[in-house]
Amino acid sequence: MHQYQVLIVDDDPIVVRYLQAVFKEAGYKTETAADGLAAIEAVQKEMPDIILLDLLMPKFDGLQVCILLREWTQTPIIIVSTAQSVEDKVKCLEAGADDYVCKPFAAAELIARVESVLRRSGGTINSVPSVLKFDDIAIDFNSKKVTAAGGEIKLTPTEFGILRELALNAGKVLDHSSLLKTVWGSEYSAEKEYLRVFINRLRRKLEPDPANPRYIITVSNVGYMFSKAA
């Protein structure tokens, strides 16, 4: 059985020791980094399954690290920070984070968030077509590979999870709550900001003109629909 590896990035040694103990107890392997530069080097060397990333750190803050990592890796990232404003969360999600947890947090909550992201990253898909094609977009559900206009599109696990639900229900309107519950979990059913940010991220990657989407259509005050005939 695969033992997941968590990279803990925080400049507070007390927090790091606490998180190491929490994840060791839960059966995870851990690596640590105390600043942004060390975090990037650790990702390159260790190739962790998931990254827990603090925001306020020396040698690149968490937001900068997130942006830099998203230039070359889709490894899941959860921001863990004392900043609790909606604006802070949106900035991090737009930079490529998969989730955002506010300090202080319960250990059980953090483990649940990590497990949710890892399920999106490596979960199996049953009873669905191997490949779906929509005009110039092809979605391979087995390899989780997406191509558009002949080129491969790199998606994070969360982005792929949203696209999967929309594409498998092409032509149907999926309301905000059901999408959030399916992709993130029932505890996220009211987090519409998450969905808005990730839909925008998907459009920037998939749509020829993100401002005038052909595929991912907004249904005002209801949710989103993947158009069968783009």
MOUR-V61009 format. One record per run of one state. SS is the DSSP state (a for helix, b for strand, c for the rest). FROM is the first residue (numbers start at 1). TO is the last residue. If there is no record, write none. Layout:
ss:from:to
SS:FROM:TO
SS:FROM:TO
This chain:
ss:from:to
c:1:4
b:5:9
c:10:12
a:13:25
c:26:28
b:29:33
c:34:35
a:36:46
c:47:49
b:50:53
c:54:61
a:62:69
c:70:75
b:76:81
c:82:85
a:86:95
c:96:98
b:99:102
c:103:106
a:107:122
c:123:130
b:131:134
c:135:136
b:137:140
c:141:144
b:145:148
c:149:150
b:151:153
c:154:156
a:157:168
c:169:172
b:173:175
a:176:183
c:184:185
a:186:188
c:189:191
a:192:206
c:207:209
a:210:212
c:213:215
b:216:219
c:220:222
b:223:226
c:227:230
